[in-house]
Amino acid sequence: MDTTMNRDKAYSTPQSQFHNTIDKTAAGAHQTVDRIAEAASPAIERMAAGAHHAVDKVVSVTAPAAGWVESKARKLNDSRVKAVEGSKKYIQNYPFVTVAAAIAIGVLISFFAKSRPE
């Protein structure tokens, strides 16, 4: 029985040393990662602050441009509405002139389309 115990100790000692070495290496790796994370934290915070500053700057530059585009779009839409309303009034006031003008334009387009060589 003593022989069996000695054999168990002989086999368990290298395994426990191996596990002990792994545990020490893992603990060292964890400490290294923690030190790197602590050292990198200020740099990451500076990068994040810089990114926020860049986004704020882009917004401050593009906001007036967006306002200008919106203003021009509104004016263009108003012009379109006025043109349509003016056309409707003209057609209602002068229906025969409008029909004659449409026929004349159709004849001109037809004439130019036929005279074009193929």
C-alpha positions in Angstrom: 0.0 0.0 0.0 2.9 2.3 0.7 4.0 1.7 -2.9 0.6 2.8 -4.2 0.7 6.0 -2.2 4.2 6.8 -3.4 3.1 6.3 -7.0 0.1 8.5 -6.5 2.3 11.3 -5.0 4.8 10.8 -7.9 2.1 11.2 -10.5 0.2 14.0 -8.7 3.2 16.2 -8.1 4.0 17.0 -11.8 0.3 17.5 -12.5 -0.1 19.8 -9.6 3.1 21.7 -10.5 1.7 22.0 -14.1 -1.6 23.4 -12.8 0.2 25.7 -10.4 2.4 27.0 -13.3 -0.7 27.6 -15.4 -2.5 29.4 -12.6 0.6 31.6 -12.0 0.9 32.3 -15.7 -2.9 33.2 -16.0 -2.7 35.4 -12.9 0.3 37.2 -14.5 -1.5 37.6 -17.8 -4.5 39.0 -16.0 -2.3 41.5 -14.2 -0.6 42.5 -17.4 -4.0 43.0 -19.1 -5.2 45.1 -16.2 -2.1 47.3 -16.4 -2.5 47.8 -20.1 -6.1 48.6 -19.7 -5.3 51.2 -17.0 -2.6 52.7 -19.2 -4.9 52.8 -22.3 -7.9 54.2 -20.5 -6.8 57.9 -20.7 -5.8 57.5 -24.4 -9.2 55.9 -25.2 -11.0 58.7 -23.3 -9.0 61.3 -25.3 -9.9 59.6 -28.5 -13.5 59.5 -27.6 -13.5 63.2 -26.6 -11.8 64.0 -29.9 -14.4 62.0 -31.8 -17.2 63.8 -29.9 -15.6 67.2 -30.8 -15.4 66.2 -34.5 -19.0 65.2 -34.6 -20.0 68.5 -32.8 -18.0 70.4 -35.4 -19.6 68.6 -38.3 -23.0 69.3 -36.9 -22.3 73.0 -36.3 -21.0 73.3 -39.9 -23.9 71.3 -41.6 -26.8 72.7 -39.6 -26.8 76.1 -41.4 -26.4 74.4 -44.7 -29.4 72.2 -43.9 -31.4 75.2 -43.0 -30.4 76.9 -46.3 -31.4 73.8 -48.3 -34.7 73.6 -46.5 -35.4 77.3 -47.1 -34.6 77.0 -50.8 -36.8 73.8 -51.1 -39.7 75.7 -49.5 -39.3 78.6 -51.9 -39.1 76.3 -54.9 -42.3 74.5 -53.8 -44.0 77.9 -53.3 -43.0 78.9 -56.8 -44.3 75.6 -58.2 -47.6 76.1 -56.5 -47.9 79.7 -57.8 -47.1 78.6 -61.4 -49.7 75.8 -61.3 -52.3 78.2 -59.9 -51.5 80.8 -62.5 -51.7 78.3 -65.3 -55.1 77.1 -64.0 -56.4 80.7 -63.9 -55.1 81.4 -67.4 -56.7 78.2 -68.8 -60.0 79.0 -67.1 -60.0 82.6 -68.4 -58.8 81.8 -71.9 -59.8 78.3 -72.8 -59.9 78.7 -76.6 -56.5 80.5 -76.7 -55.1 77.6 -74.6 -56.5 74.9 -76.9 -55.2 76.8 -80.0 -51.8 77.2 -78.5 -51.7 73.5 -77.7 -52.6 72.6 -81.2 -50.0 75.0 -82.7 -47.3 73.5 -80.4 -48.4 69.9 -81.5 -48.2 70.9 -85.2 -44.7 72.4 -84.7 -43.4 69.4 -82.9 -44.9 67.1 -85.6 -43.3 69.3 -88.4 -39.8 69.2 -86.8 -40.1 65.5 -86.1 -40.9 64.7 -89.7 -38.3 67.0 -91.3 -35.5 65.4 -89.3 -33.5 62.9 -91.3 -33.3 59.4 -90.0 
